[in-house]
Amino acid sequence: MDIFIPDVYQKSIYTINYKKLKKNGIKCLLFDLDNTIAPYKVTEPDVKVKELFARLEEDFKVIIISNSPKNRIRPFKEKLNVDCAYSSRKPFKTKYKKILEIYNFKIDEVACIGDQILTDILGANRMGFTSILVNRVAKYETIFTRFNRFFEGFILKNLAKKNILVSGEYYD
């Protein structure tokens, strides 16, 4: 069950303590796109996301890693001026390993930020990265994500029962 427990749990990408991450040696931030940065139906980043990413790029290499296809990610890549890994097949390790190789980061220099236990957190924990869970930004999700959420519900219920990960009780 430990493989599903995030290192950090925050309300959103805006409440994460990025200064603490930097202090702890994090140099690269891997952001999930859908329902982490923006709702699934939103086709480009808003001003608030642009401002956050501009600030983060001063201290970190920022990369969007998503299971979505290239055309879904392209507007975010262009408007946020960040690198992207599309069709990533999270939680599998392939794209994560490629990112480590391309950018020459060590495992303990990477943090992954996302809204799903079964893709974002599981993938990050399998790699040994710092895993950061945030609440989803919208209710609408694809059928595949709803399928994952069904199983995620059992995991979250079990973790809450053990007082390990309780919805709304944030930590870093």
C-alpha positions in Angstrom: 0.0 0.0 0.0 3.0 2.3 0.5 3.4 2.6 -3.3 0.2 4.6 -3.4 1.1 7.1 -0.6 2.2 10.6 -1.9 5.2 12.3 -0.2 3.3 15.5 -0.3 -0.5 16.2 -0.4 -1.7 19.7 -1.2 -4.9 21.4 -2.3 -3.6 22.5 -5.7 -0.4 23.4 -7.7 -0.7 26.9 -6.2 -0.3 25.7 -2.5 2.8 23.5 -3.0 5.8 24.8 -1.0 8.2 25.1 -4.0 10.9 26.8 -1.8 11.0 23.7 0.4 11.3 21.4 -2.7 14.2 23.5 -3.9 15.8 23.4 -0.5 15.4 19.6 -0.5 17.4 19.4 -3.8 14.6 19.2 -6.3 15.6 20.6 -9.7 12.9 19.2 -12.0 9.1 19.4 -11.7 7.1 17.0 -13.7 3.5 18.2 -13.9 0.5 16.1 -15.1 -1.8 18.1 -17.4 -5.4 17.1 -17.2 -7.2 18.0 -13.9 -3.8 19.0 -12.4 -2.9 22.1 -14.4 -6.2 22.6 -16.2 -9.6 20.8 -16.6 -9.7 18.3 -19.4 -12.0 20.4 -21.6 -9.7 23.5 -21.3 -7.5 23.8 -24.4 -4.9 26.3 -23.2 -3.4 27.6 -19.9 -4.9 30.5 -18.1 -3.0 33.6 -16.8 -2.7 32.1 -13.3 -0.9 29.0 -14.7 1.3 31.1 -17.0 2.4 33.2 -14.0 3.1 30.2 -11.8 5.2 28.5 -14.5 7.1 31.6 -15.3 8.1 31.9 -11.6 8.9 28.2 -11.3 11.2 28.2 -14.4 13.5 30.5 -12.4 14.4 27.6 -10.1 13.4 24.4 -11.8 13.2 22.6 -15.1 9.5 22.3 -15.6 8.1 19.5 -17.8 4.5 18.5 -18.5 4.2 14.7 -18.5 0.8 13.4 -19.7 -0.9 10.3 -21.0 -2.8 12.6 -23.4 -1.8 12.8 -27.1 0.5 15.4 -28.6 -2.2 17.6 -30.0 -3.8 18.0 -26.5 -0.5 19.1 -25.0 0.8 21.2 -27.8 -1.0 24.5 -26.8 0.3 24.2 -23.2 3.8 23.5 -24.4 3.8 26.6 -26.7 2.0 29.0 -24.3 3.9 27.9 -21.2 7.2 27.5 -23.0 8.0 24.2 -21.4 9.1 20.8 -22.6 6.5 18.0 -22.7 6.2 14.2 -22.7 3.0 13.1 -24.3 1.4 9.7 -24.5 3.5 8.8 -21.5 1.6 5.7 -20.4 2.0 6.5 -16.7 2.6 4.7 -14.3 5.0 2.8 -16.6 8.6 3.9 -16.2 9.6 4.4 -19.9 9.0 8.1 -20.2 10.3 8.9 -16.8 13.6 7.1 -17.6 13.8 8.9 -20.9 13.4 12.3 -19.1 16.2 11.3 -16.6 18.5 10.4 -19.5 17.7 13.5 -21.7 18.0 16.1 -18.9 20.6 14.3 -16.8 18.7 14.5 -13.5 19.2 12.1 -10.6 16.1 10.3 -9.1 16.2 12.5 -6.0 16.2 15.7 -8.0 12.7 15.1 -9.5 9.3 15.7 -8.1 6.1 14.6 -9.9 2.8 16.6 -9.4 -0.6 15.1 -10.3 -4.2 14.5 -9.3 -4.3 10.7 -9.6 -3.0 8.0 -7.3 -3.0 5.2 -10.0 -1.0 7.1 -12.6 0.8 10.1 -11.2 1.6 9.0 -7.6 2.2 5.3 -8.5 4.5 6.2 -11.4 6.5 8.7 -9.3 6.8 6.3 -6.4 7.9 3.4 -8.6 10.7 5.7 -9.9 11.7 6.9 -6.4 10.8 10.5 -7.3 9.2 12.9 -4.8 5.4 12.4 -5.3 3.0 15.2 -4.9 -0.8 14.7 -4.9 -3.1 17.6 -5.6 -6.9 17.7 -5.7 -8.4 17.6 -9.2 -9.4 20.9 -10.6 -12.6 19.8 -12.3 -15.2 17.1 -12.0 -15.4 16.1 -15.7 -13.1 13.2 -16.6 -12.7 10.8 -19.5 -14.1 7.3 -19.2 -10.6 5.9 -18.6 -9.9 8.3 -15.8 -13.3 7.5 -14.2 -12.4 3.8 -14.4 -9.1 4.6 -12.5 -11.0 6.7 -10.0 -13.2 3.8 -9.2 -10.2 1.7 -8.1 -8.5 4.7 -6.5 -11.6 5.1 -4.3 -10.8 1.7 -2.6 -7.2 2.8 -2.0 -8.1 6.2 -0.6 -10.8 4.6 1.6 -8.2 2.2 3.0 -5.6 4.9 3.6 -8.1 7.2 5.2 -9.2 4.4 7.5 -5.6 4.0 8.7 -5.4 7.9 9.0 -2.5 7.9 6.4 -4.1 10.0 3.7 -7.3 11.8 4.5 -9.0 14.0 2.0 -8.5 17.7 2.8 -5.8 17.0 5.5 -2.9 18.5 3.6 0.8 17.9 4.4 4.2 18.6 3.0 
